[in-house]
Amino acid sequence: MNHHHSAAEISRRMCEHLQSTLSSRIPNLIRSESTQWCGLSQAGRNRFAYVNHRKRMYRIEVWCMGDPAQLQLHTRLNVQTRQPTTGGFGERFQARVFVDSNDYIEEIAEMLFRVSFPLS
């Protein structure tokens, strides 16, 4: 896991492209950066997705709120269900998807907007 600014350039750009695409659907969208993640939320609401960057790979990993089966209806990418775990993050963020190309950002944004965002 890498900080946004130390990640591979394409990984950073995919994260920024996802934020930009979501911003057209969600007013006041915020991308907050931490040591390991970028969190996505609307001002005044909880985060509904986290983006994990790669240092050498051209991909991002998106952890998101929502039922994995419902999320899968909105993307051709494989939505992976979290293994059973304890703790708040593991209970709220039940699914992840790996995005290897900007070609999928639009559908991932739609998936997050339709399924994850309303749960925040």
N, C-alpha and C positions, 0 to 999 in steps of 0.2 A: 504494500500500500504506500502511496506517495502523496505528498502534498501537491496541490494543484500546480504550483509554480515549478516544482522539481520533476514533474511527470514528463513523459514523452510529449513532444509538441502536438502530435496528432491526438493523443489522449486528452490533452488540455483543450484542443479545438473542439473535439466531440462534446466534452462537458459544456463548453461555452455555447455550442450550437444547440444542445439540448435546452439550456437555459433560455436562449433567445427564442427558440420555437415555442417553449412553454409560456414565455412572457406574452406572446400574442394571444394566448388563451386565458391566462391568469394575470389579472392586474396586480401590480405591486409584488411581483415574484422576487424572492430574495435567494441568492446563492451564498450561503455562509461557508467559509473555508475553515477547516481545522487542520490539525497535524496530518490526519490520514484521509479525510473525507471532504466532499462538498455536500452540504445539506440543502435541500430545496424546500421552500415554504413560501406561503403568502404572508405578508406583514400581518402580525396579530394572530397567526394560526401556527399550529404545530408543523414540524417537518413531515413531509409525506414520502420523501425519497432521499437516498444518499447515493452519491457517486464516488466510486473508488477508482483511482487512476492507476495507470501502469507506467513504470519508468522506461521500459524497453519495448513493450508491446503496443501495438496500435489498437487499443481497446479500452473500454470503460466497463465497469461492473456496476449495475444499478440495483440497489436494494430498495424495495418499495412496500408500501402498505397495500393490503388487499388480498382477497382470496386468489390463490394461484390459478385456479380454473377460470375465474373471471378475467384475470389479467391475460391469460393465454388466448382468449377470444379476440384480443386486439393487436396481436403481433404474430408474425411468422417465425420469430425467434423462439428458442426454447426457454420457457419460463421454468426455473428450477425452484422446487419447494424446499424450504429450510428444513434441515433435520431437527427433530425435537430438541428443545433447549429450554433453559430457564432464564429468567431476567426479562426486563421490560423491552429491550430492543428486539430480542428474539421472538417475543410474543406479538409485537406490533408489526414487525417487518418479516413477513412470512415467505417472501419470494425474492428471487434475484434473476437478472438477465444480463448476459454478456453482449455488448454491442461492439462489433468489429469494424463497422463502416458507417459513415454519415448517411448512407442510403437508408438506414433504419431509424434515424433520429425522429423523423416525422411520425412514424407509427408508435414509437416508444413514448413520444410526447402525448400522443392521443391516448395511449393506454394509461399513462399516469394521470392525465386530465380526467378521464372517464371513471377510473377505478380508485386510484390512490388519493388524489387530491380531495374528493368529497369526504374521505375518512379523517382528514386532518382537522 
